[in-house]
Amino acid sequence: LMPLLVGKLRLQPLRSRPARRDSPSLGRFSGAYTSTSSTHARRAVIGEAQRSDSLMEVTKDNFAEALPAIREALEGASFYAFDCEMTGLFVSENRNGLAEGKPPAYLHDVEDRYEELVQSSSAFVVNQFGLSVFAWDEDLRSYAARTFNFYTFPRPFEDYAPRFLSEAGSLQFLSEHKFDFNKWIYHGIPYMPGSLRDKKLKALEDEQRKRTERNDRGEIVPSTELDKMLVADLIKDVRSWLAGGESELLLSPVNSYQRALQYQELRKDQFGCEEARFPGFYPEKVEIEGTSRALIKLVRATGEEIETREREMAEARRQAVLDAAGFASVLDAMRESCKPAVGHNLA
């Protein structure tokens, strides 16, 4: 990530305008900013940046620990710079004017370029992301930099199963520059689109709210004699178990439809308790080892124990979504900081 190496970042306003050495404010410059990499580019237009050894490599193993430091750095930043490596650059062969019926890339208008970039950015994935955060030190009259280098890998989670393309030339380039593919796959930070993360979190909130309401979904009506017998036997077995002293009860293995019937009956106020939410037990799904089948285990518990367990399970499921979204938290922090951003080759 050469453009982000501390001491090699040069900020240049696109319009020619003399720099003011007495002010660190990017807002005093008009126009957008681009970054350039040069071994001799030691000085920024708006001041001299200090060289710093504050570089942190971040993987999924230390991401949770690093995230507060990243947020803190962005909150106190004057500006930040970022760059990334990807599994490829362009999907379309038209970069060389090979696509029939279309002009070569150098004749593209803004709309053509935008469509091409959207298509390519959606097909490839970011496997390394660099972030350098610069804060102005008034005493030293220079910038101090903190740099974070992230390995990112989109891991499957529930119904999110990302697919992506790889370009041989890009992978060869990464290999030649000692990119660690094992670290990328084994230790890369997971991520998913922020919109998908928010959708999953909203679904968990809705589900948790419905759990506190009775008749929250349409009732399943047993349609066969076998299903009716299943329900009758379930009620009989649970009542008998509650009258005894055993701490657990394993229900018979059934298919997913019949298991939904079991859950429905277990939620009903029909086991001698005043409130159906706390019938003196909680159900727990148990996978049968070596098969694709499952059964329900009932565990005795007080209302307080059940409430505590439900809160813990809800928080565990919420945290699982946040963990799967992973690097999306960094993008959120960059956006929410509202600080000027310097990107490599963004035009």
C-alpha positions in Angstrom: 0.0 0.0 0.0 2.7 2.5 -1.1 0.5 5.6 -1.2 -0.1 5.2 2.5 3.4 4.8 3.7 4.0 7.4 6.3 6.3 10.2 5.1 5.6 9.4 1.4 2.2 11.0 1.2 1.8 14.2 -0.7 -1.4 16.3 -0.8 -2.0 18.4 -3.8 -4.9 20.6 -4.6 -6.2 20.1 -8.1 -6.3 23.8 -8.6 -3.0 25.7 -8.4 -3.0 27.7 -5.2 -0.2 28.6 -2.9 -0.1 26.7 0.4 -0.4 28.4 3.7 2.2 27.1 6.1 0.6 28.7 9.1 -2.6 26.6 9.0 -3.3 22.9 9.1 -6.9 23.3 7.9 -7.7 21.4 4.7 -10.8 23.6 4.5 -8.7 26.5 3.5 -7.9 24.8 0.2 -10.4 24.7 -2.7 -10.8 21.7 -4.9 -10.5 18.0 -4.4 -7.3 16.2 -3.3 -5.4 13.3 -4.7 -2.5 11.4 -3.3 0.8 10.7 -5.0 3.6 8.3 -4.0 7.2 9.3 -4.2 10.3 8.5 -2.3 11.2 12.2 -2.4 7.8 13.5 -1.5 8.5 14.1 2.2 6.5 17.3 2.6 2.8 17.9 2.4 1.5 21.0 0.8 -0.2 22.0 4.1 2.7 21.2 6.4 5.4 18.7 7.0 4.2 15.4 8.3 6.1 13.6 11.0 7.4 10.2 10.2 5.9 7.7 12.7 6.4 4.1 13.6 2.7 4.0 14.6 1.7 1.2 12.2 -0.7 -1.5 13.2 -1.5 -4.7 11.3 -5.1 -5.7 11.9 -6.6 -9.2 11.3 -9.7 -10.9 12.7 -7.6 -12.0 15.6 -7.0 -8.5 17.0 -9.8 -6.5 15.2 -12.0 -6.2 18.3 -9.0 -4.8 20.3 -8.0 -2.4 17.5 -11.5 -1.0 16.7 -11.6 1.5 19.6 -8.2 2.8 18.7 -9.3 3.3 15.1 -12.4 5.2 16.1 -10.4 7.3 18.6 -7.8 8.1 15.9 -10.5 9.2 13.4 -12.3 11.3 15.9 -9.2 13.3 16.6 -8.0 13.4 13.0 -7.4 16.4 10.8 -7.8 14.2 7.8 -7.2 10.6 6.7 -5.9 8.8 3.7 -6.9 5.3 2.4 -6.0 2.8 -0.3 -6.8 -0.8 -1.0 -5.7 -3.9 -2.9 -8.3 -6.0 -4.7 -8.6 -9.3 -6.4 -8.9 -7.6 -9.8 -9.5 -4.2 -11.4 -11.7 -4.3 -14.5 -14.3 -6.8 -15.6 -14.8 -5.3 -19.0 -12.4 -6.1 -21.8 -13.2 -2.7 -23.2 -10.4 -1.1 -21.3 -8.4 -1.9 -24.4 -11.2 -1.2 -26.8 -12.0 -4.9 -27.4 -15.7 -4.8 -26.7 -17.8 -4.7 -29.9 -20.0 -1.7 -30.4 -18.4 0.4 -27.7 -15.6 3.0 -27.9 -12.3 2.3 -26.1 -12.0 3.4 -22.5 -10.2 6.7 -23.3 -13.4 7.9 -25.1 -15.8 7.0 -22.3 -18.0 9.7 -20.9 -18.7 10.0 -17.1 -21.7 7.7 -17.3 -19.7 5.0 -19.1 -16.9 5.2 -16.6 -19.3 5.1 -13.7 -21.1 2.0 -15.0 -17.8 0.2 -15.6 -16.5 1.0 -12.1 -19.7 -0.2 -10.5 -19.6 -3.4 -12.4 -15.9 -4.0 -11.5 -16.1 -3.0 -7.9 -19.1 -5.4 -7.4 -17.3 -8.3 -9.0 -14.0 -8.2 -7.2 -13.3 -7.9 -3.5 -10.9 -5.9 -1.3 -8.3 -8.1 0.3 -6.2 -5.4 1.9 -7.1 -2.0 3.1 -4.8 0.7 4.3 -5.8 3.7 6.5 -3.5 6.5 7.6 -5.0 9.0 10.1 -3.3 12.4 10.4 -3.6 14.7 13.4 -2.2 18.2 13.7 0.3 18.7 16.5 0.2 22.5 17.3 3.3 22.4 19.4 5.4 20.7 16.8 3.6 22.4 13.9 3.4 19.1 12.0 1.2 16.1 11.5 1.5 12.9 13.4 0.2 9.8 11.6 -1.3 6.5 12.8 -1.5 3.8 10.1 -3.6 0.7 10.1 -3.2 -2.1 7.6 -6.2 -4.5 7.4 -6.5 -7.9 5.9 -10.1 -8.4 4.8 -11.9 -11.6 3.7 -15.7 -11.9 3.1 -16.7 -15.0 5.1 -20.1 -16.7 4.6 -22.7 -16.1 7.3 -26.3 -17.5 7.3 -27.8 -16.7 3.9 -24.8 -14.4 2.9 -22.5 -16.4 0.7 -20.3 -14.0 -1.2 -18.8 -14.9 -4.6 -16.1 -12.8 -6.3 -13.9 -12.8 -9.3 -10.1 -12.9 -9.4 -7.9 -11.5 -12.1 -4.7 -13.4 -12.8 -2.6 -10.3 -13.3 -3.7 -8.8 -10.0 -3.0 -12.0 -8.0 0.4 -12.2 -9.7 1.1 -8.6 -8.8 0.2 -9.3 -5.1 2.3 -12.4 -5.1 5.4 -10.6 -6.5 5.0 -8.0 -3.7 4.9 -10.7 -1.0 1.2 -10.5 -0.2 0.4 -13.2 2.3 -2.6 -15.1 0.8 -2.7 -17.5 3.8 -3.1 -14.7 6.2 -5.8 -13.1 4.0 -7.9 -16.3 3.9 -7.2 -17.6 7.4 -7.0 -14.3 9.3 -8.8 -11.8 7.2 -11.4 -9.6 8.9 -14.9 -10.6 7.7 -17.3 -8.1 6.3 -20.6 -7.7 4.6 -22.5 -4.7 3.2 -23.6 -2.3 5.9 -27.2 -2.4 4.6 -27.3 -6.2 4.9 -25.9 -6.0 8.5 -28.6 -3.4 9.4 -31.3 -5.5 7.8 -30.3 -8.6 9.9 -30.1 -6.6 13.1 -33.6 -5.2 12.4 -34.9 -8.7 11.9 -33.4 -9.8 15.2 -35.1 -6.9 17.0 -38.5 -7.7 15.4 -38.1 -11.4 16.3 -37.3 -10.5 19.9 -40.3 -8.2 20.1 -42.6 -10.8 18.8 -41.4 -13.3 21.3 -42.9 -11.1 24.0 -46.3 -11.0 22.3 -48.8 -13.8 22.1 -50.4 -14.9 18.8 -47.5 -13.2 17.0 -47.8 -15.4 13.9 -50.4 -17.4 12.1 -51.2 -20.7 13.8 -50.3 -24.0 12.2 -53.3 -26.2 12.0 -52.5 -30.0 12.2 -54.0 -31.4 9.0 -53.3 -35.2 9.4 -54.1 -37.7 12.1 -50.4 -38.3 12.5 -49.8 -34.6 13.3 -52.8 -34.5 15.7 -51.4 -37.5 17.5 -48.0 -35.8 17.7 -49.5 -32.7 19.4 -51.6 -34.8 21.8 -48.6 -36.9 22.8 -46.5 -33.8 23.2 -48.9 -32.2 25.7 -49.2 -35.5 27.6 -45.5 -36.0 27.8 -44.7 -32.4 28.9 -47.4 -32.4 31.6 -46.1 -35.7 32.9 -42.5 -34.5 32.9 -43.5 -31.3 34.8 -45.2 -33.3 37.4 -42.1 -35.3 38.0 -38.6 -34.3 39.1 -36.3 -34.7 36.1 -34.5 -31.6 35.0 -34.6 -32.3 31.2 -36.9 -33.9 28.6 -35.9 -35.0 25.2 -38.7 -34.9 22.6 -38.8 -37.4 19.8 -36.9 -36.4 16.6 -39.3 -35.1 13.9 -39.1 -33.2 10.6 -38.9 -29.4 10.5 -42.7 -29.0 10.0 -43.5 -31.1 13.0 -40.9 -29.4 15.0 -42.6 -26.1 14.2 -45.8 -27.7 15.6 -44.0 -28.6 18.7 -42.6 -25.1 19.3 -46.1 -23.7 18.7 -47.7 -26.0 21.4 -44.9 -25.3 23.8 -45.6 -21.6 23.6 -49.2 -22.0 24.5 -50.6 -21.5 28.1 -51.6 -25.1 28.6 -49.1 -26.5 31.2 -50.6 -25.2 34.4 -48.7 -21.9 34.4 -50.2 -18.4 34.5 -48.1 -17.0 31.6 -47.2 -18.9 28.5 -43.8 -17.2 28.1 -42.6 -18.8 31.4 -44.1 -22.3 31.5 -41.4 -23.6 33.9 -39.0 -24.6 31.1 -37.3 -23.4 28.0 -36.9 -25.3 24.7 -33.5 -25.9 23.2 -32.7 -27.3 19.7 -30.2 -30.2 19.7 -28.6 -31.4 16.5 -28.3 -35.2 16.2 -24.7 -36.0 15.6 -23.9 -37.5 12.2 -27.3 -36.7 10.7 -29.1 -33.6 9.4 -31.9 -34.1 11.9 -32.6 -32.3 15.2 -34.8 -32.6 18.2 -36.0 -30.3 21.0 -34.8 -30.6 24.6 -36.8 -29.0 27.4 -34.9 -27.7 30.4 -36.5 -26.7 33.7 -36.1 -23.0 34.6 -37.7 -20.2 36.5 -39.1 -17.2 34.8 -36.1 -15.2 35.8 -33.7 -17.8 34.4 -35.6 -17.9 31.2 -35.5 -14.1 30.8 -31.8 -14.0 31.5 -31.2 -16.8 28.9 -33.3 -15.0 26.3 -31.3 -11.8 26.8 -28.0 -13.6 26.5 -29.1 -15.5 23.4 -30.4 -12.3 21.8 -27.1 -10.5 22.5 -25.1 -13.5 21.2 -27.0 -13.5 18.0 -26.6 -9.7 17.6 -22.9 -10.0 18.3 -22.6 -12.8 15.7 -24.1 -10.4 13.1 -21.7 -7.6 14.1 -18.8 -10.0 14.0 -19.8 -11.2 10.5 -20.1 -7.6 9.3 -16.6 -6.9 10.8 -14.8 -4.3 8.7 -18.1 -2.5 7.9 -17.5 -0.9 11.4 -14.4 0.8 10.1 -16.2 2.2 7.0 -18.9 3.5 9.4 -16.3 5.2 11.6 -14.6 6.8 8.5 -18.0 8.1 7.3 -19.2 9.3 10.7 -16.0 11.2 11.4 -16.9 13.7 8.7 -13.2 14.4 8.2 -11.6 15.1 4.8 -10.5 12.0 3.0 -7.5 11.5 0.6 -7.9 8.5 -1.7 -5.6 6.9 -4.2 -6.7 6.9 -7.9 -10.3 7.9 -7.1 -10.8 10.1 -10.2 
